[in-house]
Structures are given as structure tokens and as C-alpha cells.
Amino acid sequence: MAIPQLSPEERQAALEKAKAARIKRAKVRDDLKSGKLTLKKVL
């Protein structure tokens, strides 16, 4: 499957969405490590 060509605006939106997802995953990972969250709650 070929990668779709994105306009600059679409690319920027995709980058921001990916950044938000990375930040959210990092927070969940940190909360798991600190004990604020359990794996059962995450899943």
C-alpha cells in the first residue's frame, strides 16, 4: 500500500495527532511505573 501524499496542512495535523498520542502513552507509562494506575485499569 502506497503512502498517501498529504498537503502541508494535513501533514501538520497528522504530526500533532501523533505527538498527542505519544504524550498520552508516556503519561500512562509513568502512571503505571509510579503505581497510580494498574495494568487492569489501563486495559
N, C-alpha and C positions, 0 to 999 in steps of 0.2 A: 504494500500500500504506500503510495507516494505521500510525502508530507505536503499539506496544503500551503499555498502561498498566502500569507496574511498581509493585510495592509498595515502600515505603521501603527495605526490606532488599535487594530485587532491584536497585533503583537504585544503592544504595551499592556493591553487589558489582560492578555494571557500571562504575561510576566508578573503582573500584580496579583493575579489569582494564584499563581504558583507560589509566590512569596508568602501570601497569606496562609496557604496550606502548610508551608514549611514552618512558619511561626507557630501555627496551631499544633502541629506534630511535636515540635520542640517543647511546647508548654506541657502537653500530655506526658511526654517522656520525662520531663523534670518532675512533674507531679507524681508520676509513678515511682521515680527514684526516691523522692522525699517522703513517700508514704501518704500523701494527700489523696491519692487515687489508688484503687486496686485494679488489677487486670480485669476482674469480673465486672467492675463498673464501666470500664472502658469498652469492653466488648458487649 
